Amino acid sequence: MISRRAFLARSAASAAAFTVIPSRLVGADGSRSPNSRLALAGVGVGGVGFGQLQECAEAGFQIVALCDVDDAYAKKAYDHWPQARRYRDFREMLAAEGDQIDAVYCGTPDHTHALIVLAALRRRKHVCCVKPLTRTVHELRLVVKAAREAGVATQVTAAANTSETACRACEWITSGALGDVRELHAWSNRPVWPQGMTRPPGEDPVPKDLDWKLWLGPAALRPFKRNWPADSPALTQMNLKEWNPGIQAVYHPFNFRGWWDFGTGALGDMGCHHFNTPFRALQLGSPARICASATRVFAESAPLASIVTYDFPARDAQPPLRAVWYDGGLRPATPRHLEGWPLPDEGTLYVGEKGALLHTWAGLQVFPEALGKRLETVPRTLPRRRGTWGEWAEACRGGEPAGCNFKWAEPLTEIVLLGNIAIRTGKLLEWDAAQGNFTNSPDANRQLHDDYQNGWSLEAV
């Protein structure tokens, strides 16, 4: 295992970046104004964006502008912040707001993240983006480079790796009490939206409150279709009742995730959550090999269930590691350490030579039980922080970079995107992290980027 000093040094180095302090937060004498509220503009405010903007407001941001392509879907946000200026096109918002805003929140579907984030970074705005940061690896490289050049505070909304639970997991693993960790398993109850389907026939009138072409953005044009038929396999094969009864939308709202043109499936949605703490605890970088098995994979949509296996090389004093992702109701076989303990619907499991650590939304569980009692004496060495929104607010004011800043999120995003390529190709893929390509599959390399259509360009925003 690595030393505690090396572990802390690496964590700090990965987050280090120069941060621009907004002029509105600096007094006439050059001193910072820690109590000044940061002016925030939100893009994509009707879905998860509504709740997350409320979290931003609680962390000290002032919501001054709102942008959404669907006025009806965004109405709750418009009503909640009636003083905020309203826009439909993020380009118009950024042009009009200028220096009136300090930061931009992006809560749109995956396929428009890169456009919005790059436009904000090039105007030197602090940026927070919902996970995954981008939809393709090519976009990811451009976004991380732009963030470095802008020198602003960035954050991705993966489950915080700086919470008490996450930090305790890191401290226990770093202590060496589990022995060498050579296996990692992570699983999710997603998808809870339609996947494993083909495009429905027909076309519906576009609602008057929705700009469908703007919603499509750089994706290929397709007819608007509102809902699936009630007896459609896209609905009947999904266990939607446990998540949100009555969801029948084909694309918008929410159900974009199952389509490759717009989303990144269950792995893209939840992988960034479940892998964030392991990346810190195990010093993960890029995998050397990726392979996947799945239910039927359609050209346009993610499968109902998949298993993705990643092989990571040795890191410093840590041994090679195999990490396995499961979704669609699949779970790992119970390791011997767990002694029949039932696995929950979602979780992350570290398997070491001397024991296992199960990390769930409810907390941590160590196996065998006697090992857990010994781990209670491991010192708390990592600083606990304020969570996603507090960390970002602190970073925007010139403090420590957020725990999932764009540089940290780069390999975290990469792993889910590479996994999706393995799902789509069905091949064992050899990944050359230094060159940024696969050494054994031209088809997989073509999926590292995507053509932008309808006049959109990553260079022009």
C-alpha positions as CSV (number, residue, x, y, z in Angstrom):
1,M,0.0,0.0,0.0
2,I,1.1,3.6,-0.6
3,S,2.2,5.8,2.3
4,R,-0.3,8.2,3.8
5,R,2.0,11.1,2.8
6,A,2.1,10.0,-0.9
7,F,-1.7,9.5,-0.9
8,L,-2.3,13.0,0.4
9,A,0.2,14.5,-1.9
10,R,-1.4,12.9,-4.9
11,S,-4.9,14.0,-3.9
12,A,-3.8,17.6,-3.5
13,A,-1.8,17.6,-6.8
14,S,-4.8,16.3,-8.8
15,A,-7.0,19.1,-7.6
16,A,-4.5,22.0,-7.7
17,A,-5.4,24.8,-10.1
18,F,-5.2,28.6,-10.3
19,T,-8.6,30.0,-9.6
20,V,-9.9,33.4,-11.0
21,I,-11.6,35.5,-8.3
22,P,-14.7,37.3,-9.7
23,S,-14.1,41.1,-9.6
24,R,-17.4,41.6,-7.8
25,L,-16.0,39.6,-4.9
26,V,-12.9,41.8,-4.5
27,G,-13.1,45.1,-2.6
28,A,-11.6,48.4,-3.6
29,D,-8.5,47.7,-1.5
30,G,-8.0,44.3,-3.2
31,S,-9.3,42.3,-0.3
32,R,-11.8,39.4,-0.8
33,S,-15.4,39.7,0.2
34,P,-16.2,36.3,1.6
35,N,-19.9,37.1,2.3
36,S,-20.6,38.4,-1.2
37,R,-23.0,36.2,-3.1
38,L,-21.9,34.6,-6.4
39,A,-24.1,35.4,-9.3
40,L,-25.1,32.1,-11.0
41,A,-26.8,31.4,-14.3
42,G,-28.5,28.0,-14.7
43,V,-28.9,26.1,-18.0
44,G,-31.2,23.1,-18.0
45,V,-33.4,24.0,-15.0
46,G,-36.5,21.9,-15.4
47,G,-35.3,18.5,-14.3
48,V,-32.5,17.7,-11.8
49,G,-31.4,21.2,-12.4
50,F,-34.2,22.6,-10.3
51,G,-33.2,20.8,-7.1
52,Q,-29.5,21.3,-7.7
53,L,-29.9,25.0,-8.2
54,Q,-31.7,25.1,-4.8
55,E,-28.6,23.5,-3.3
56,C,-26.5,26.1,-5.0
57,A,-28.6,28.9,-3.5
58,E,-28.2,27.3,0.0
59,A,-24.4,27.2,-0.6
60,G,-24.3,31.0,-1.2
61,F,-25.0,31.5,-4.9
62,Q,-27.5,34.0,-6.1
63,I,-29.7,32.7,-9.0
64,V,-29.8,35.6,-11.5
65,A,-30.5,33.9,-14.8
66,L,-32.3,30.8,-16.0
67,C,-32.1,29.1,-19.4
68,D,-34.2,26.2,-20.7
69,V,-35.5,25.0,-24.0
70,D,-38.9,23.9,-22.5
71,D,-40.8,26.7,-20.8
72,A,-43.4,24.4,-19.3
73,Y,-40.8,22.0,-17.8
74,A,-38.9,24.9,-16.4
75,K,-41.9,26.6,-14.9
76,K,-41.2,25.5,-11.4
77,A,-37.8,27.1,-11.5
78,Y,-39.1,30.2,-13.1
79,D,-41.7,30.5,-10.4
80,H,-39.2,29.8,-7.6
81,W,-36.8,32.5,-8.8
82,P,-39.2,35.1,-10.5
83,Q,-36.5,37.8,-10.4
84,A,-34.1,35.7,-12.6
85,R,-33.8,36.7,-16.2
86,R,-35.1,34.0,-18.6
87,Y,-33.5,32.7,-21.8
88,R,-34.1,29.8,-24.1
89,D,-30.7,29.7,-25.9
90,F,-27.6,29.5,-23.7
91,R,-25.6,31.4,-26.3
92,E,-27.9,34.4,-26.0
93,M,-27.8,34.2,-22.2
94,L,-24.0,34.2,-22.0
95,A,-23.9,37.1,-24.6
96,A,-26.5,39.1,-22.7
97,E,-25.3,38.5,-19.2
98,G,-21.6,39.2,-19.7
99,D,-20.0,40.3,-16.5
100,Q,-23.2,40.2,-14.6
101,I,-22.7,36.5,-13.8
102,D,-19.8,34.8,-12.1
103,A,-20.7,31.1,-12.6
104,V,-22.7,28.8,-14.8
105,Y,-24.5,25.6,-13.8
106,C,-25.2,23.0,-16.6
107,G,-28.0,20.5,-16.0
108,T,-28.9,19.6,-19.6
109,P,-28.9,16.1,-21.3
110,D,-25.4,14.7,-21.8
111,H,-25.2,15.5,-25.5
112,T,-25.1,19.3,-24.9
113,H,-22.8,19.4,-21.9
114,A,-19.6,20.1,-23.9
115,L,-21.2,22.9,-25.9
116,I,-22.5,24.8,-22.8
117,V,-19.5,24.1,-20.6
118,L,-17.0,25.2,-23.3
119,A,-18.9,28.4,-24.0
120,A,-18.9,29.3,-20.3
121,L,-15.2,28.4,-19.8
122,R,-14.2,30.5,-22.8
123,R,-15.9,33.5,-21.1
124,R,-13.9,32.6,-17.9
125,K,-17.0,31.6,-15.9
126,H,-16.8,29.1,-13.0
127,V,-18.7,26.0,-14.1
128,C,-20.5,23.1,-12.4
129,C,-21.8,20.4,-14.7
130,V,-24.0,17.4,-14.0
131,K,-22.3,14.0,-14.5
132,P,-21.0,12.6,-16.8
133,L,-19.0,15.7,-17.8
134,T,-19.2,14.9,-21.5
135,R,-20.7,12.3,-23.8
136,T,-17.5,11.5,-25.8
137,V,-13.8,11.2,-25.0
138,H,-13.0,13.9,-27.6
139,E,-15.3,16.3,-25.8
140,L,-13.7,15.4,-22.5
141,R,-10.2,16.3,-23.6
142,L,-11.4,19.7,-25.0
143,V,-13.3,20.6,-21.9
144,V,-10.5,19.7,-19.4
145,K,-8.0,21.7,-21.5
146,A,-10.3,24.7,-21.7
147,A,-10.8,24.6,-17.9
148,R,-7.1,24.5,-17.3
149,E,-6.6,27.5,-19.6
150,A,-9.5,29.5,-18.1
151,G,-8.2,29.0,-14.5
152,V,-11.7,29.0,-13.1
153,A,-13.4,26.8,-10.4
154,T,-15.0,23.7,-11.7
155,Q,-17.1,20.9,-10.3
156,V,-18.9,17.7,-11.5
157,T,-21.9,16.4,-9.6
158,A,-20.6,13.0,-8.8
159,A,-21.2,11.7,-5.3
160,A,-18.7,13.6,-3.1
161,N,-15.5,11.8,-2.3
162,T,-14.9,14.2,0.6
163,S,-17.8,13.3,2.8
164,E,-17.3,11.5,6.2
165,T,-18.2,8.2,4.7
166,A,-16.1,8.6,1.6
167,C,-13.1,9.8,3.6
168,R,-13.4,7.0,6.1
169,A,-13.3,4.5,3.2
170,C,-10.2,6.1,1.8
171,E,-8.5,6.1,5.3
172,W,-9.3,2.5,5.9
173,I,-8.0,1.3,2.6
174,T,-4.9,3.5,2.8
175,S,-4.1,2.0,6.2
176,G,-3.6,-1.4,4.6
177,A,-6.0,-3.1,7.0
178,L,-7.8,-4.8,4.1
179,G,-4.6,-6.0,2.6
180,D,-3.9,-5.6,-1.1
181,V,-7.2,-4.7,-2.9
182,R,-7.2,-6.5,-6.2
183,E,-11.0,-6.5,-6.9
184,L,-13.6,-3.8,-7.0
185,H,-17.3,-4.3,-7.8
186,A,-19.8,-1.5,-8.4
187,W,-23.4,-2.0,-9.3
188,S,-26.6,0.1,-9.7
189,N,-30.3,-0.5,-10.0
190,R,-30.4,1.7,-13.1
191,P,-31.8,1.9,-15.7
192,V,-35.0,3.2,-14.5
193,W,-35.9,4.6,-17.9
194,P,-36.5,2.8,-21.2
195,Q,-33.4,1.1,-22.7
196,G,-32.9,-1.8,-25.2
197,M,-35.3,-0.4,-27.8
198,T,-35.6,0.9,-31.3
199,R,-37.0,4.2,-32.4
200,P,-40.8,4.4,-32.3
201,P,-42.6,5.1,-35.6
202,G,-44.6,8.2,-36.3
203,E,-44.3,11.8,-35.2
204,D,-46.2,14.1,-32.8
205,P,-46.7,17.8,-32.9
206,V,-44.0,19.7,-31.0
207,P,-45.4,21.3,-27.8
208,K,-45.6,25.1,-28.1
209,D,-43.4,25.5,-25.1
210,L,-40.6,23.3,-26.4
211,D,-37.9,24.2,-28.9
212,W,-37.3,20.7,-30.3
213,K,-34.5,21.7,-32.7
214,L,-32.6,23.5,-29.9
215,W,-33.1,20.5,-27.6
216,L,-31.6,18.2,-30.3
217,G,-28.6,20.6,-30.6
218,P,-25.7,18.8,-32.3
219,A,-27.5,15.5,-32.7
220,A,-29.0,14.3,-36.0
221,L,-32.5,15.6,-36.7
222,R,-35.3,13.2,-35.9
223,P,-39.1,13.6,-35.6
224,F,-40.4,14.6,-32.2
225,K,-42.3,11.8,-30.5
226,R,-44.0,12.5,-27.2
227,N,-44.9,9.2,-25.5
228,W,-44.4,5.5,-26.0
229,P,-47.6,3.4,-26.5
230,A,-48.8,1.9,-23.2
231,D,-48.1,-1.6,-24.5
232,S,-44.7,-0.8,-26.0
233,P,-41.9,-3.2,-25.0
234,A,-39.8,-0.1,-24.2
235,L,-42.1,0.4,-21.2
236,T,-43.4,-3.1,-20.3
237,Q,-39.8,-4.5,-20.0
238,M,-38.8,-1.8,-17.6
239,N,-39.5,-1.7,-13.9
240,L,-40.6,2.0,-13.9
241,K,-43.0,1.8,-11.0
242,E,-40.3,1.9,-8.4
243,W,-38.9,5.1,-9.8
244,N,-41.5,7.4,-11.4
245,P,-44.9,5.9,-12.3
246,G,-46.3,7.2,-15.5
247,I,-43.1,8.1,-17.3
248,Q,-43.8,7.4,-20.9
249,A,-41.7,10.0,-22.7
250,V,-39.7,8.8,-25.6
251,Y,-36.9,11.4,-25.3
252,H,-37.9,14.5,-23.2
253,P,-38.1,14.8,-20.3
254,F,-35.8,12.5,-18.5
255,N,-35.7,9.5,-20.9
256,F,-32.9,10.8,-23.0
257,R,-30.5,8.7,-21.0
258,G,-31.2,5.4,-22.9
259,W,-30.4,6.9,-26.3
260,W,-26.8,6.9,-27.5
261,D,-27.3,10.2,-29.4
262,F,-28.4,12.0,-26.2
263,G,-27.2,10.0,-23.1
264,T,-24.7,7.5,-21.8
265,G,-27.0,4.8,-20.3
266,A,-26.9,3.5,-16.8
267,L,-23.1,3.3,-16.7
268,G,-22.8,7.0,-17.7
269,D,-25.5,8.1,-15.2
270,M,-24.3,6.2,-12.1
271,G,-20.7,5.1,-12.8
272,C,-19.4,8.6,-11.9
273,H,-21.1,8.3,-8.5
274,H,-19.9,4.8,-7.7
275,F,-16.3,5.1,-9.0
276,N,-15.5,8.5,-7.5
277,T,-14.4,7.3,-4.0
278,P,-12.6,4.2,-5.4
279,F,-10.6,6.5,-7.7
280,R,-9.4,8.4,-4.7
281,A,-8.9,5.4,-2.4
282,L,-7.2,3.2,-4.9
283,Q,-5.4,5.8,-7.0
284,L,-7.0,4.7,-10.1
285,G,-6.1,6.3,-13.4
286,S,-6.8,4.8,-16.9
287,P,-7.6,1.1,-17.4
288,A,-5.4,-0.9,-19.7
289,R,-8.2,-3.3,-20.9
290,I,-11.9,-3.1,-21.1
291,C,-14.5,-5.7,-22.1
292,A,-18.2,-6.0,-21.7
293,S,-21.2,-8.4,-21.9
294,A,-24.7,-7.2,-22.2
295,T,-28.2,-8.0,-23.3
296,R,-29.1,-7.1,-26.9
297,V,-27.3,-3.8,-27.9
298,F,-29.2,-1.8,-30.5
299,A,-27.5,0.8,-32.7
300,E,-29.4,3.7,-31.1
301,S,-30.0,2.6,-27.5
302,A,-28.2,1.2,-24.5
303,P,-28.9,-2.4,-23.4
304,L,-31.3,-3.4,-20.6
305,A,-28.4,-4.8,-18.6
306,S,-24.6,-5.0,-18.8
307,I,-21.4,-6.0,-17.1
308,V,-18.2,-4.1,-17.9
309,T,-14.8,-5.3,-16.7
310,Y,-11.8,-3.0,-16.4
311,D,-8.2,-4.1,-15.8
312,F,-6.0,-1.5,-14.2
313,P,-2.2,-1.9,-14.0
314,A,-0.2,-1.6,-10.8
315,R,-0.1,1.9,-9.3
316,D,3.0,2.8,-7.2
317,A,2.9,0.1,-4.5
318,Q,-0.6,-1.0,-5.3
319,P,-1.1,-4.3,-7.2
320,P,-3.1,-4.6,-10.5
321,L,-6.8,-4.3,-10.0
322,R,-9.9,-5.7,-11.7
323,A,-13.0,-3.5,-11.5
324,V,-16.4,-4.8,-12.6
325,W,-19.5,-2.7,-13.2
326,Y,-23.0,-4.2,-13.2
327,D,-26.4,-2.6,-14.0
328,G,-29.9,-3.6,-15.0
329,G,-30.4,-5.6,-11.8
330,L,-27.2,-7.6,-12.1
331,R,-25.0,-7.9,-9.1
332,P,-21.6,-9.5,-8.3
333,A,-21.3,-12.9,-6.8
334,T,-20.9,-12.6,-3.1
335,P,-17.2,-12.9,-2.0
336,R,-16.2,-15.3,0.7
337,H,-15.6,-12.4,3.2
338,L,-19.3,-11.5,3.2
339,E,-20.3,-14.8,4.7
340,G,-23.8,-14.8,3.1
341,W,-24.5,-11.1,3.7
342,P,-27.1,-9.9,1.2
343,L,-26.0,-7.4,-1.4
344,P,-28.2,-4.2,-1.6
345,D,-29.7,-2.8,-4.9
346,E,-26.7,-0.5,-5.3
347,G,-23.2,-0.4,-3.8
348,T,-19.5,-0.5,-4.2
349,L,-17.4,-3.4,-2.8
350,Y,-13.7,-3.5,-2.2
351,V,-12.3,-7.0,-1.9
352,G,-8.9,-7.2,-0.1
353,E,-6.7,-10.1,1.0
354,K,-7.8,-9.7,4.6
355,G,-11.3,-8.5,4.3
356,A,-13.9,-6.6,2.3
357,L,-15.5,-3.1,2.5
358,L,-19.1,-2.5,1.3
359,H,-19.9,1.2,0.6
360,T,-23.6,2.0,0.1
361,W,-25.8,5.1,0.3
362,A,-26.5,4.0,3.9
363,G,-22.8,3.9,4.9
364,L,-19.9,1.5,5.3
365,Q,-19.9,-2.2,6.3
366,V,-16.6,-4.1,7.0
367,F,-16.2,-7.9,6.7
368,P,-15.3,-9.9,8.8
369,E,-16.9,-8.1,11.7
370,A,-13.7,-8.4,13.8
371,L,-11.8,-6.4,11.2
372,G,-14.3,-3.6,11.3
373,K,-13.7,-3.2,15.1
374,R,-10.0,-2.8,14.5
375,L,-10.6,-0.3,11.8
376,E,-12.3,2.0,14.2
377,T,-8.9,3.0,15.6
378,V,-7.5,4.1,12.2
379,P,-6.8,7.9,12.5
380,R,-8.9,10.4,10.6
381,T,-6.4,12.2,8.4
382,L,-8.5,13.6,5.5
383,P,-10.4,16.8,5.8
384,R,-14.2,16.5,5.6
385,R,-15.7,19.1,3.3
386,R,-19.0,20.8,2.6
387,G,-20.2,18.5,-0.2
388,T,-20.7,19.2,-3.9
389,W,-22.2,22.7,-3.7
390,G,-20.2,24.0,-0.7
391,E,-17.0,22.8,-2.2
392,W,-17.7,24.6,-5.5
393,A,-18.7,27.8,-3.8
394,E,-15.5,27.7,-1.8
395,A,-13.5,27.2,-4.9
396,C,-15.2,30.0,-6.7
397,R,-14.1,32.3,-3.9
398,G,-10.5,31.3,-4.3
399,G,-10.4,28.5,-1.8
400,E,-9.4,24.9,-2.3
401,P,-10.5,23.3,-5.6
402,A,-13.7,21.3,-5.5
403,G,-13.2,17.6,-4.9
404,C,-14.6,16.6,-8.3
405,N,-13.1,19.4,-10.3
406,F,-12.8,18.8,-14.0
407,K,-9.2,17.6,-13.8
408,W,-10.2,15.0,-11.2
409,A,-13.3,14.1,-13.2
410,E,-11.4,13.5,-16.4
411,P,-10.4,9.8,-15.7
412,L,-13.7,9.3,-13.8
413,T,-15.6,10.4,-16.9
414,E,-13.3,8.5,-19.2
415,I,-13.9,5.2,-17.5
416,V,-17.7,5.3,-18.1
417,L,-17.3,6.4,-21.7
418,L,-14.7,3.7,-22.5
419,G,-17.1,1.2,-20.9
420,N,-19.9,2.2,-23.2
421,I,-17.6,1.8,-26.2
422,A,-16.9,-1.7,-25.0
423,I,-20.6,-2.4,-24.6
424,R,-21.3,-1.1,-28.1
425,T,-18.5,-2.9,-29.9
426,G,-18.6,-6.2,-27.9
427,K,-14.8,-6.5,-28.1
428,L,-12.0,-6.8,-25.7
429,L,-10.4,-3.3,-26.0
430,E,-6.7,-2.4,-25.3
431,W,-6.5,1.3,-24.2
432,D,-3.4,3.4,-24.6
433,A,-3.9,6.2,-22.2
434,A,-0.9,8.2,-23.3
435,Q,-2.0,8.2,-26.9
436,G,-5.7,8.4,-26.1
437,N,-6.8,5.6,-28.4
438,F,-7.4,1.9,-28.6
439,T,-4.6,-0.1,-30.1
440,N,-6.7,-3.0,-31.4
441,S,-9.9,-1.6,-32.7
442,P,-10.4,1.1,-35.4
443,D,-14.2,0.8,-34.8
444,A,-13.8,1.6,-31.1
445,N,-11.6,4.6,-32.0
446,R,-14.3,6.0,-34.2
447,Q,-16.5,6.1,-31.2
448,L,-14.2,8.4,-29.2
449,H,-15.7,11.3,-31.0
450,D,-18.9,12.2,-32.8
451,D,-19.8,14.5,-35.7
452,Y,-21.7,17.6,-34.7
453,Q,-24.7,18.5,-36.9
454,N,-27.2,21.3,-37.5
455,G,-24.5,23.9,-37.7
456,W,-23.1,23.3,-34.2
457,S,-19.4,23.2,-33.5
458,L,-17.3,22.8,-30.4
459,E,-14.9,25.4,-31.8
460,A,-17.5,28.1,-32.4
461,V,-19.4,28.4,-29.1
